[in-house]
């Protein structure tokens, strides 16, 4: 996901620190000041951080509160949605099955899932297990996410079946474009090959072995007594409020797991030990890790949005199997971020320094986890002091400015005196997109209402913008995903099709409205 903005707030601090050699923890002397500055600048109610160095957990700690307006503190055992940090667990699961001899990473997907389909027959025939993990399929950014984001009533099998109608926008293995939906396929491969549910596989083959006792499969599996954080979002990009939890039971392989700083520290220890567990046995082999950490899909390195971020600009960037790969101050980084309604996170490994950092937050602002992560890396790498909080604050302001300028351009081009071509009833009806499914437009008094049939949260009123274009204002204002809805008419004045486009550049890319083409069902 993209991440949103924050303002200023200060809350009480909760502390849990695991014993470790003072020499390993010494670089963290300024961390408390940094985290509190982050929380004030970006308005984050609660943050948990864990740092692993040379095999030791040198810090696992919480700051702030689990929910705005309540007193329960965040600590090392507080559970957060780790979202797309789940992808590394999915990649590991497939590598474990490969080491079991149950599959090969370069097997064709159709060898294990004969019903698997992409919208192009050639891609269907050539897609490998490894391709599922590396964002090089030809799908566009976030394509198909509306099948499970926000929560839908589709099953995992239905999501995978509908993938066959999601349009490809690029060449196969041509370029990087982040997706989630192919991890739904990966989840299905794991279940088909192992004979276990994905939940069972994670629990038995990974969580139990690593010692991640508090980690949960997804929000539906939180247990009484779990200290789970509550997510927060800026409703209409303004007022910070809590949001309802999301569950991805239909695509858990892409981002379902809830975990804590304590448990994620154990996960980092295994990663930095080349797959070795605490008891000396192997979770996976060094060769499996080499495959997961090998660049499969190069990424374009963009110029930073503000000069203060130039020290973070990598010399290379790419994606492996469930891991992002780049460099920072001459060191290779293996990392990933996660975005969820109300929660974002980042896990970063510096293998040559035997260093790992995880930052978990309960607000939708990636600047927070980036500022903390890079501050910790600088401290251990002995870099000159750099104010990452200020740098990311300027980047957030720049992103807001660009979004405001984009909206201003829309307003400038609007013909506010125009009227709809049809009476409201002329736009009402049932519409269908080939991959998403059904959407209804209905007349409610003097306005139109829109409802996505399989997504309860995607319902709202249609506000006339100009000509035959409306804006859907979602009832759930935490979504921050209002969109243009354009009705195209045929020569007889009937609706031919309906297209959509998010109105703000700050809208999360998982609202892939631009890939929809609804046609009336008469």
C-alpha positions as CSV (number, residue, x, y, z in Angstrom):
1,X,0.0,0.0,0.0
2,X,0.9,3.7,-0.2
3,X,0.9,5.4,3.2
4,X,-0.8,8.5,4.4
5,X,0.0,11.6,6.4
6,X,0.3,12.5,10.1
7,X,0.4,15.6,12.3
8,X,1.4,16.0,16.0
9,X,0.6,14.1,19.2
10,X,2.4,13.0,22.4
11,X,1.5,10.1,24.6
12,X,2.8,8.0,27.4
13,X,5.6,5.5,26.8
14,X,5.6,1.8,27.7
15,X,8.9,0.0,28.0
16,X,10.0,-3.6,27.5
17,X,13.7,-4.2,26.9
18,X,15.3,-7.6,26.6
19,X,18.7,-8.1,28.2
20,X,21.6,-7.8,25.8
21,X,25.3,-6.9,25.8
22,X,25.7,-3.1,26.4
23,X,28.1,-2.8,23.4
24,X,25.4,-4.0,21.0
25,X,22.7,-1.6,22.5
26,X,24.9,1.5,22.8
27,X,24.0,2.9,19.4
28,X,20.4,3.1,20.4
29,X,20.9,5.8,23.1
30,X,19.0,8.3,21.0
31,X,16.2,6.0,19.9
32,X,13.8,7.1,22.5
33,X,14.1,10.7,21.5
34,X,13.8,9.8,17.8
35,X,10.6,7.7,18.3
36,X,8.9,10.4,20.3
37,X,9.8,12.9,17.7
38,X,8.3,10.7,15.1
39,X,5.1,10.2,17.1
40,X,4.8,14.0,17.5
41,X,5.5,14.9,13.9
42,X,3.4,12.2,12.3
43,X,0.7,11.8,14.9
44,X,1.2,8.1,15.6
45,X,-0.6,6.7,18.7
46,X,1.6,3.7,19.2
47,X,4.9,2.3,17.9
48,X,6.9,-0.9,18.6
49,X,10.5,-1.5,17.6
50,X,12.8,-4.5,17.8
51,X,16.5,-4.5,16.9
52,X,18.7,-7.6,16.4
53,X,22.4,-7.4,16.3
54,X,25.0,-10.2,16.1
55,X,22.4,-12.8,17.0
56,X,21.1,-10.9,20.1
57,X,17.8,-9.1,20.5
58,X,19.2,-5.8,21.8
59,X,15.9,-4.1,22.0
60,X,12.2,-4.9,21.9
61,X,10.1,-2.0,23.1
62,X,6.9,-0.1,22.7
63,X,5.9,3.6,22.8
64,X,2.5,5.1,23.2
65,X,-0.9,3.4,23.3
66,X,-2.7,0.6,21.4
67,X,-5.7,2.8,20.8
68,X,-6.3,6.5,20.8
69,X,-8.2,7.7,23.8
70,X,-7.4,4.6,25.9
71,X,-4.5,3.9,28.3
72,X,-3.3,0.3,27.3
73,X,0.3,0.7,26.4
74,X,2.2,-0.7,23.4
75,X,4.9,-3.1,24.4
76,X,7.1,-5.7,22.8
77,X,4.2,-8.2,22.8
78,X,1.6,-5.9,21.2
79,X,0.2,-7.4,18.0
80,X,0.1,-5.4,14.8
81,X,-1.0,-6.3,11.3
82,X,2.3,-6.8,9.5
83,X,0.5,-6.7,6.1
84,X,2.8,-7.4,3.2
85,X,5.6,-8.4,5.5
86,X,3.6,-11.6,5.3
87,X,5.0,-12.2,1.8
88,X,8.3,-13.3,3.1
89,X,6.5,-16.1,5.1
90,X,4.7,-17.2,1.9
91,X,8.0,-17.3,0.0
92,X,9.6,-19.3,2.8
93,X,6.7,-21.7,2.8
94,X,7.2,-22.4,-0.9
95,X,10.9,-22.9,-0.4
96,X,10.3,-25.3,2.4
97,X,8.1,-27.4,0.1
98,X,10.8,-27.2,-2.5
99,X,13.3,-28.5,0.0
100,X,10.8,-31.3,0.9
101,X,10.9,-32.3,-2.8
102,X,7.2,-31.5,-3.2
103,X,7.7,-28.9,-5.9
104,X,10.4,-27.0,-7.7
105,X,10.5,-23.2,-7.7
106,X,10.6,-23.2,-11.5
107,X,7.7,-25.6,-11.9
108,X,4.9,-24.2,-14.0
109,X,1.9,-23.1,-11.8
110,X,-0.5,-25.1,-14.0
111,X,1.5,-28.2,-13.1
112,X,0.2,-27.9,-9.5
113,X,-3.0,-25.9,-10.2
114,X,-4.4,-27.0,-13.6
115,X,-7.3,-24.5,-13.4
116,X,-4.9,-21.5,-13.0
117,X,-5.5,-18.9,-15.6
118,X,-4.1,-15.4,-16.5
119,X,-5.9,-13.3,-19.1
120,X,-3.2,-14.2,-21.6
121,X,-2.8,-17.9,-22.5
122,X,0.9,-17.6,-23.1
123,X,1.5,-16.1,-19.6
124,X,-0.8,-18.9,-18.2
125,X,1.4,-21.5,-19.7
126,X,4.7,-20.0,-18.7
127,X,4.1,-18.7,-15.2
128,X,6.3,-20.4,-12.6
129,X,6.0,-20.7,-8.9
130,X,8.9,-18.2,-8.6
131,X,7.1,-15.8,-10.9
132,X,4.2,-15.6,-8.4
133,X,6.5,-14.0,-5.9
134,X,8.5,-11.5,-7.9
135,X,6.0,-8.9,-9.3
136,X,6.9,-9.4,-13.0
137,X,3.8,-10.9,-14.4
138,X,2.6,-8.0,-16.6
139,X,-0.2,-7.1,-14.1
140,X,-0.3,-3.4,-13.3
141,X,0.3,-1.9,-9.8
142,X,-2.2,-3.4,-7.4
143,X,-4.2,-5.1,-10.1
144,X,-7.1,-7.1,-8.8
145,X,-6.8,-5.8,-5.2
146,X,-10.5,-4.9,-5.1
147,X,-11.3,-8.6,-5.1
148,X,-10.1,-8.6,-1.4
149,X,-9.5,-4.9,-0.5
150,X,-11.5,-3.7,1.4
151,X,-12.9,-7.0,2.8
152,X,-15.0,-8.9,0.2
153,X,-17.2,-11.9,0.3
154,X,-15.1,-13.8,-2.3
155,X,-13.3,-16.9,-1.2
156,X,-9.6,-17.6,-2.0
157,X,-10.7,-20.0,-4.8
158,X,-13.0,-17.3,-6.3
159,X,-10.2,-14.7,-6.2
160,X,-7.8,-17.0,-8.0
161,X,-10.6,-17.9,-10.6
162,X,-11.3,-14.2,-11.2
163,X,-7.6,-13.5,-11.8
164,X,-8.1,-14.9,-15.3
165,X,-10.1,-11.8,-16.2
166,X,-7.8,-9.2,-14.7
167,X,-6.2,-7.3,-17.6
168,X,-2.4,-7.4,-18.2
169,X,-0.9,-3.9,-18.8
170,X,2.7,-5.0,-19.4
171,X,4.8,-7.7,-20.9
172,X,5.5,-10.9,-19.1
173,X,8.8,-10.6,-17.1
174,X,9.2,-7.2,-18.7
175,X,9.1,-4.9,-15.7
176,X,8.4,-4.5,-12.0
177,X,4.8,-3.8,-10.9
178,X,3.8,-4.7,-7.3
179,X,0.8,-6.9,-6.9
180,X,-0.9,-8.9,-4.2
181,X,-3.2,-11.2,-6.1
182,X,-0.6,-13.6,-7.2
183,X,0.2,-14.3,-3.6
184,X,-3.4,-15.6,-3.4
185,X,-2.3,-18.2,-6.0
186,X,0.8,-18.9,-4.0
187,X,-1.4,-19.6,-1.0
188,X,-3.4,-22.0,-3.0
189,X,-0.2,-23.8,-4.3
190,X,1.0,-24.2,-0.7
191,X,-2.4,-25.7,0.3
192,X,-2.6,-28.0,-2.7
193,X,1.0,-29.3,-2.4
194,X,1.2,-29.7,1.4
195,X,-2.3,-31.0,2.0
196,X,-2.7,-28.5,4.8
197,X,-4.5,-25.2,5.1
198,X,-2.1,-22.2,4.9
199,X,-2.9,-21.4,8.5
200,X,-1.8,-24.9,9.6
201,X,1.3,-24.8,7.4
202,X,2.4,-21.4,8.9
203,X,1.8,-22.6,12.4
204,X,3.5,-26.0,12.2
205,X,6.3,-25.3,9.8
206,X,7.2,-21.7,10.8
207,X,5.6,-20.1,13.8
208,X,6.1,-23.1,16.2
209,X,9.7,-23.7,15.0
210,X,10.8,-20.1,15.2
211,X,9.1,-19.6,18.6
212,X,6.6,-17.0,17.4
213,X,4.1,-18.0,20.1
214,X,2.0,-14.8,20.0
215,X,1.7,-14.5,16.2
216,X,-1.7,-15.0,14.7
217,X,-2.7,-16.0,11.2
218,X,-5.0,-13.0,10.7
219,X,-7.4,-10.7,12.5
220,X,-10.1,-13.4,12.7
221,X,-7.7,-15.5,14.7
222,X,-6.9,-13.0,17.5
223,X,-7.6,-14.6,20.8
224,X,-9.1,-13.3,24.1
225,X,-6.3,-11.7,26.0
226,X,-4.2,-10.8,22.9
227,X,-2.8,-7.3,23.2
228,X,-3.7,-6.2,19.7
229,X,-3.2,-2.7,18.5
230,X,-6.1,-0.8,16.9
231,X,-5.4,0.9,13.5
232,X,-5.9,4.6,13.0
233,X,-6.5,6.7,9.9
234,X,-7.1,10.3,9.0
235,X,-10.8,10.5,8.0
236,X,-11.0,12.7,4.9
237,X,-7.2,13.0,5.3
238,X,-7.9,15.2,8.4
239,X,-9.2,13.8,11.7
240,X,-7.4,10.9,13.2
241,X,-9.7,8.1,14.3
242,X,-9.6,4.4,14.8
243,X,-10.6,2.0,12.0
244,X,-12.2,-1.4,11.9
245,X,-9.8,-4.4,11.5
246,X,-9.5,-5.9,8.1
247,X,-9.1,-9.6,7.4
248,X,-7.7,-11.2,4.2
249,X,-8.8,-14.8,4.7
250,X,-9.2,-14.9,0.9
251,X,-5.6,-13.7,0.3
252,X,-3.8,-14.4,3.5
253,X,-0.6,-15.2,1.6
254,X,-0.3,-11.5,0.6
255,X,-0.8,-9.9,4.0
256,X,-2.8,-11.5,6.8
257,X,-0.4,-12.0,9.7
258,X,-0.6,-10.2,13.1
259,X,2.7,-10.2,15.0
260,X,4.7,-8.4,17.6
261,X,8.1,-6.8,18.0
262,X,9.1,-9.7,20.2
263,X,8.1,-12.4,17.6
264,X,9.4,-10.5,14.6
265,X,12.8,-10.2,16.4
266,X,12.9,-14.0,16.4
267,X,12.0,-14.1,12.7
268,X,14.9,-11.6,12.0
269,X,17.3,-13.8,14.1
270,X,16.5,-16.8,11.9
271,X,16.9,-14.7,8.7
272,X,20.3,-13.3,9.8
273,X,21.4,-16.8,10.8
274,X,20.9,-18.2,7.2
275,X,17.9,-20.2,8.4
276,X,19.3,-21.6,11.6
277,X,16.9,-21.9,14.5
278,X,17.7,-21.3,18.1
279,X,18.2,-25.0,18.8
280,X,20.7,-25.3,16.0
281,X,18.5,-27.0,13.5
282,X,17.6,-25.4,10.1
283,X,14.3,-23.9,9.2
284,X,15.6,-23.5,5.6
285,X,18.9,-23.9,3.9
286,X,21.4,-21.1,2.9
287,X,20.6,-21.9,-0.7
288,X,16.9,-21.3,-0.2
289,X,17.8,-18.0,1.4
290,X,20.1,-17.1,-1.5
291,X,17.2,-17.6,-3.9
292,X,14.8,-15.5,-1.8
293,X,17.4,-12.7,-1.6
294,X,18.4,-12.7,-5.2
295,X,17.2,-9.9,-7.4
296,X,14.7,-11.3,-9.9
297,X,13.0,-8.1,-11.0
298,X,15.0,-4.9,-11.2
299,X,13.3,-1.6,-10.2
300,X,13.9,1.9,-11.4
301,X,15.6,4.1,-8.8
302,X,13.6,7.4,-8.6
303,X,15.0,10.7,-7.6
304,X,14.0,11.6,-4.0
305,X,11.1,14.0,-3.6
306,X,13.1,16.3,-1.4
307,X,16.9,17.0,-1.2
308,X,17.0,15.8,2.4
309,X,16.2,12.3,1.3
310,X,19.2,12.0,-1.1
311,X,21.3,10.1,1.4
312,X,18.7,7.3,1.3
313,X,18.7,7.0,-2.5
314,X,19.9,3.5,-3.4
315,X,22.4,2.7,-6.2
316,X,20.3,-0.4,-7.0
317,X,16.8,-1.7,-6.3
318,X,15.0,-4.9,-7.0
319,X,12.7,-7.6,-5.8
320,X,13.4,-11.2,-5.0
321,X,11.0,-13.7,-3.5
322,X,8.9,-11.8,-1.0
323,X,11.7,-9.4,-0.2
324,X,12.7,-5.9,-1.5
325,X,16.5,-5.6,-2.2
326,X,18.5,-2.4,-2.3
327,X,21.5,-0.7,-0.7
328,X,22.1,2.1,1.9
329,X,25.4,3.7,2.7
330,X,27.3,0.9,0.8
331,X,25.4,-1.9,2.6
332,X,23.0,-4.4,1.0
333,X,19.5,-4.2,2.5
334,X,16.9,-7.0,2.5
335,X,13.6,-5.4,3.6
336,X,9.9,-5.1,3.1
337,X,7.1,-2.8,4.2
338,X,3.5,-3.5,5.0
339,X,0.4,-1.4,4.6
340,X,-3.0,-2.1,6.2
341,X,-6.0,0.1,7.1
342,X,-4.7,1.9,10.1
343,X,-1.3,0.1,10.4
344,X,2.0,0.2,8.5
345,X,5.3,-1.4,9.2
346,X,8.8,-2.0,7.9
347,X,11.3,-4.9,8.5
348,X,14.9,-4.3,7.4
349,X,17.9,-6.6,7.4
350,X,21.6,-5.6,6.9
351,X,23.1,-9.0,6.4
352,X,26.8,-8.0,6.3
353,X,26.3,-6.2,9.6
354,X,24.2,-9.0,11.1
355,X,21.7,-6.3,11.9
356,X,17.9,-6.3,11.8
357,X,15.3,-3.6,12.6
358,X,11.5,-3.9,12.6
359,X,9.1,-1.0,13.2
360,X,5.4,-1.6,13.7
361,X,2.9,1.3,13.9
362,X,-0.8,1.9,14.3
363,X,-1.2,4.8,11.9
364,X,-1.1,5.0,8.1
365,X,2.1,7.0,7.7
366,X,5.1,5.3,6.2
367,X,7.3,8.3,6.9
368,X,7.3,7.2,10.6
369,X,8.7,3.7,10.0
370,X,11.2,5.0,7.5
371,X,12.6,7.8,9.8
372,X,13.0,5.3,12.7
373,X,14.6,2.6,10.5
374,X,17.2,4.9,8.9
375,X,18.0,6.5,12.2
376,X,18.8,3.0,13.6
377,X,20.8,2.0,10.6
378,X,22.9,5.2,10.7
379,X,23.6,4.6,14.4
380,X,25.0,1.1,13.8
381,X,26.8,2.1,10.6
382,X,28.5,5.0,12.2
383,X,27.1,7.6,9.8
384,X,27.1,11.3,10.4
385,X,23.9,12.5,12.1
386,X,21.0,13.1,9.7
387,X,17.6,14.4,10.7
388,X,15.4,11.7,9.1
389,X,12.3,12.9,10.9
390,X,12.7,16.4,9.3
391,X,13.5,14.8,5.9
392,X,10.4,12.6,5.8
393,X,8.2,15.5,7.2
394,X,9.3,17.5,4.1
395,X,8.5,14.5,1.9
396,X,5.0,14.2,3.4
397,X,4.4,17.9,2.9
398,X,5.6,17.6,-0.8
399,X,3.2,14.7,-1.4
400,X,0.3,16.7,0.1
401,X,1.2,19.6,-2.1
402,X,1.3,17.6,-5.2
403,X,-2.1,16.0,-4.3
404,X,-3.5,19.5,-3.8
405,X,-2.1,20.7,-7.1
406,X,-3.7,17.7,-8.8
407,X,-7.1,18.5,-7.4
408,X,-6.7,22.1,-8.3
409,X,-6.2,21.0,-11.9
410,X,-9.4,19.0,-11.9
411,X,-11.3,22.0,-10.5
412,X,-9.8,24.3,-13.1
413,X,-10.9,22.0,-15.9
414,X,-14.4,21.5,-14.5
415,X,-17.5,22.9,-16.3
416,X,-19.5,23.6,-13.1
417,X,-22.5,24.8,-15.1
418,X,-22.9,21.6,-17.0
419,X,-25.8,19.2,-16.2
420,X,-26.2,15.4,-16.5
421,X,-27.3,14.3,-19.9
422,X,-29.9,11.9,-18.4
423,X,-32.4,12.0,-15.6
424,X,-31.0,10.2,-12.5
425,X,-33.0,7.1,-13.3
426,X,-31.2,6.9,-16.6
427,X,-28.0,6.1,-14.8
428,X,-29.5,3.6,-12.3
429,X,-29.1,-0.1,-12.9
430,X,-27.0,-3.1,-12.4
431,X,-23.5,-3.1,-13.9
432,X,-20.8,-5.8,-14.2
433,X,-17.1,-5.8,-14.6
434,X,-15.5,-9.0,-16.0
435,X,-13.1,-9.5,-13.1
436,X,-14.6,-7.7,-10.1
437,X,-18.3,-8.6,-10.6
438,X,-21.3,-6.5,-9.9
439,X,-22.0,-3.0,-8.9
440,X,-25.4,-1.3,-8.5
441,X,-26.4,2.3,-9.0
442,X,-29.8,3.3,-7.5
443,X,-31.9,6.4,-7.1
444,X,-32.3,7.5,-3.5
445,X,-34.6,10.6,-3.4
446,X,-32.7,13.3,-5.3
447,X,-29.4,11.6,-5.4
448,X,-27.8,8.4,-6.8
449,X,-26.2,5.7,-4.6
450,X,-23.5,3.3,-5.6
451,X,-22.8,-0.1,-4.1
452,X,-20.1,-2.7,-4.9
453,X,-22.0,-6.0,-4.6
454,X,-19.2,-8.0,-2.9
455,X,-17.6,-5.2,-0.8
456,X,-19.8,-3.8,2.0
457,X,-17.5,-0.8,2.6
458,X,-17.7,0.4,-1.0
459,X,-21.0,2.1,-0.8
460,X,-21.7,5.8,-1.1
461,X,-23.5,8.7,-2.7
462,X,-22.8,10.0,-6.2
463,X,-22.2,13.8,-6.4
464,X,-22.5,15.4,-9.8
465,X,-19.1,16.7,-11.1
466,X,-19.7,17.7,-14.7
467,X,-21.5,16.3,-17.8
468,X,-21.9,12.6,-17.2
469,X,-19.2,12.3,-14.6
470,X,-19.9,12.0,-10.9
471,X,-17.8,11.6,-7.7
472,X,-18.6,8.8,-5.4
473,X,-18.3,9.9,-1.8
474,X,-17.9,6.7,0.2
475,X,-19.9,6.5,3.4
476,X,-16.9,5.1,5.2
477,X,-14.7,8.3,5.4
478,X,-11.7,6.3,6.6
479,X,-11.1,4.9,3.1
480,X,-9.8,8.2,1.7
481,X,-10.7,6.8,-1.8
482,X,-13.4,8.9,-3.3
483,X,-13.4,8.4,-7.1
484,X,-14.6,9.9,-10.3
485,X,-17.4,7.8,-11.9
486,X,-17.8,8.4,-15.6
487,X,-20.9,7.2,-17.5
488,X,-20.2,6.8,-21.2
489,X,-23.4,7.0,-23.4
490,X,-24.1,5.3,-26.7
491,X,-25.7,7.1,-29.7
492,X,-29.2,6.3,-28.3
493,X,-28.5,8.1,-25.0
494,X,-28.2,4.8,-23.0
495,X,-25.3,4.1,-20.7
496,X,-22.7,2.1,-22.6
497,X,-20.1,1.6,-19.8
498,X,-18.8,3.1,-16.5
499,X,-15.2,3.8,-15.7
500,X,-13.7,5.0,-12.4
501,X,-10.6,6.9,-11.3
502,X,-9.4,7.9,-7.8
503,X,-9.6,11.7,-7.3
504,X,-6.5,12.0,-5.1
505,X,-2.9,11.0,-5.6
506,X,-2.9,10.1,-1.9
507,X,-5.4,7.3,-2.4
508,X,-4.0,3.8,-1.8
509,X,-3.0,2.0,-5.0
510,X,-5.0,-1.1,-3.8
511,X,-8.2,0.8,-4.8
512,X,-7.5,-0.1,-8.5
513,X,-10.6,1.5,-9.8
514,X,-8.8,2.4,-13.1
515,X,-8.8,-1.3,-14.1
516,X,-12.6,-1.5,-13.9
517,X,-14.9,-1.4,-16.9
518,X,-18.6,-1.8,-15.8
519,X,-21.2,-2.5,-18.5
520,X,-25.0,-2.4,-17.9
521,X,-26.8,-5.7,-17.4
522,X,-30.1,-5.2,-19.2
